[in-house]
Amino acid sequence: MKKRASDAAVGALVLGVSGLLIGAVSGSRGLALASLLFVIGSVVMRLFESKSKWSKALAIFMLPALLLTYLQPKKKPSSERDRP
C-alpha cells in the first residue's frame, strides 16, 4: 500500500491535536495512558497483519485484554453501593 506525504501530514496533525486535547483535559497522566494505548494498539495491528499463525494468536489474545482493561466500567466501592 502506497502512502502519500499528505496522508502522513494529516495523520501527524490528528495525533498532535488529539495529544493537545488529551493534555488539556487530563494532563500528563492522560497523555501517558493514551500513548500506551496507541503503542499497544499499533503492535496488535502489526501482529494481525503478519503471516505467522502464532503472531495472530498473540494479537487475538492481546486485543480482548486491552479492551477489557480500559473499557470496562469501574465498580463502585461497597460503601458507596449501600447508600440510598
MODELLER restraints for C-alpha pairs under 7 A, 6 or more apart:
rsr = mdl.restraints
at = mdl.atoms
rsr.add(forms.Gaussian(group=physical.xy_distance, feature=features.Distance(at['CA:19:A'], at['CA:31:A']), mean=6.66, stdev=0.5))
rsr.add(forms.Gaussian(group=physical.xy_distance, feature=features.Distance(at['CA:22:A'], at['CA:30:A']), mean=6.23, stdev=0.5))
rsr.add(forms.Gaussian(group=physical.xy_distance, feature=features.Distance(at['CA:22:A'], at['CA:31:A']), mean=6.12, stdev=0.5))
rsr.add(forms.Gaussian(group=physical.xy_distance, feature=features.Distance(at['CA:23:A'], at['CA:30:A']), mean=6.53, stdev=0.5))
rsr.add(forms.Gaussian(group=physical.xy_distance, feature=features.Distance(at['CA:23:A'], at['CA:31:A']), mean=5.79, stdev=0.5))
rsr.add(forms.Gaussian(group=physical.xy_distance, feature=features.Distance(at['CA:44:A'], at['CA:59:A']), mean=5.10, stdev=0.5))
rsr.add(forms.Gaussian(group=physical.xy_distance, feature=features.Distance(at['CA:44:A'], at['CA:62:A']), mean=6.95, stdev=0.5))
rsr.add(forms.Gaussian(group=physical.xy_distance, feature=features.Distance(at['CA:44:A'], at['CA:63:A']), mean=6.79, stdev=0.5))
rsr.add(forms.Gaussian(group=physical.xy_distance, feature=features.Distance(at['CA:47:A'], at['CA:55:A']), mean=5.25, stdev=0.5))
rsr.add(forms.Gaussian(group=physical.xy_distance, feature=features.Distance(at['CA:47:A'], at['CA:56:A']), mean=5.67, stdev=0.5))
rsr.add(forms.Gaussian(group=physical.xy_distance, feature=features.Distance(at['CA:47:A'], at['CA:59:A']), mean=5.62, stdev=0.5))
rsr.add(forms.Gaussian(group=physical.xy_distance, feature=features.Distance(at['CA:48:A'], at['CA:56:A']), mean=5.09, stdev=0.5))
rsr.add(forms.Gaussian(group=physical.xy_distance, feature=features.Distance(at['CA:48:A'], at['CA:59:A']), mean=6.07, stdev=0.5))
rsr.add(forms.Gaussian(group=physical.xy_distance, feature=features.Distance(at['CA:50:A'], at['CA:56:A']), mean=6.94, stdev=0.5))
